């Protein structure tokens, strides 16, 4: 019985992967990914210049150090995402949801929650 309880506790503590693998591959290939499910994805240090991620679900995603120069993140859900060190030069962020989002400078933002 104790083994079952421990196994269940480990399962609950493990991070869940919620993103769509096909969407992740589209983004990494430099293709448009409007409305994609990238929730919880690890995109740290990814080169995403000019990426079209409008309306994408990036909640809980790790984008630390990513290059998002001129990317379209309008209407994207960045709740709980990590944007530490991200280059957002000329990125479009209109309507993006920033709830408990770690911003480029390490501060936490709460916009459009």
NORQUI-V142571 format. One record per residue. N is the residue number from 0. RES is the residue in one small letter. SS is DSSP state (@ for helix, = for strand, . for the rest). OMEGA is omega as a letter, one per 40 degrees, with the letter a starting at -180 (* if undefined). BURIAL is b if it has 16 or more other ideal C-beta (glycine too) atoms within 10 Angstrom, else e. Layout:
N:RES:SS:OMEGA:BURIAL / N:RES:SS:OMEGA:BURIAL
This chain:
0:x:.:a:e / 1:x:@:i:e / 2:x:@:i:e / 3:x:@:i:e / 4:x:@:i:e / 5:x:@:i:e / 6:x:@:i:e / 7:x:@:i:e / 8:x:@:i:e / 9:x:@:i:e / 10:x:@:i:e / 11:x:@:a:e / 12:x:@:a:e / 13:x:.:i:e / 14:x:.:i:e / 15:x:.:i:e / 16:x:.:a:e / 17:x:.:a:e / 18:x:.:i:b / 19:x:.:a:b / 20:x:@:i:e / 21:x:@:i:e / 22:x:@:i:b / 23:x:@:i:b / 24:x:@:i:e / 25:x:@:a:b / 26:x:@:a:b / 27:x:@:i:e / 28:x:.:i:e / 29:x:.:a:e / 30:x:.:i:e / 31:x:.:a:e / 32:x:.:i:b / 33:x:.:i:e / 34:x:.:a:e / 35:x:.:i:b / 36:x:=:i:b / 37:x:.:a:b / 38:x:.:i:b / 39:x:.:a:b / 40:x:.:i:b / 41:x:=:i:e / 42:x:.:a:b / 43:x:.:i:e / 44:x:.:i:e / 45:x:.:i:b / 46:x:=:a:e / 47:x:.:i:b / 48:x:.:i:e / 49:x:.:a:e / 50:x:.:i:b / 51:x:=:a:b / 52:x:.:a:b / 53:x:.:i:b / 54:x:.:a:b / 55:x:.:i:b / 56:x:=:i:b / 57:x:.:a:b / 58:x:.:i:b / 59:x:.:a:b / 60:x:.:i:b / 61:x:=:i:b / 62:x:.:a:b / 63:x:.:i:b / 64:x:.:a:b / 65:x:.:i:b / 66:x:=:a:b / 67:x:.:a:b / 68:x:.:i:b / 69:x:.:i:e / 70:x:.:i:b / 71:x:=:i:b / 72:x:.:a:b / 73:x:.:i:b / 74:x:.:a:b / 75:x:.:i:b / 76:x:=:a:b / 77:x:.:i:b / 78:x:.:i:b / 79:x:.:a:b / 80:x:.:i:b / 81:x:=:i:b / 82:x:.:a:b / 83:x:.:i:b / 84:x:.:a:e / 85:x:.:i:b / 86:x:=:a:b / 87:x:.:i:b / 88:x:.:i:e / 89:x:.:i:e / 90:x:.:i:b / 91:x:=:a:b / 92:x:.:a:b / 93:x:.:i:e / 94:x:.:i:e / 95:x:.:a:b / 96:x:=:a:b / 97:x:=:i:b / 98:x:=:a:b / 99:x:=:a:e / 100:x:=:i:b / 101:x:=:a:b / 102:x:.:a:b / 103:x:.:a:b / 104:x:.:i:e / 105:x:.:i:e / 106:x:.:i:e / 107:x:=:i:e / 108:x:=:i:b / 109:x:=:i:e / 110:x:=:i:e / 111:x:.:i:e / 112:x:.:*:e
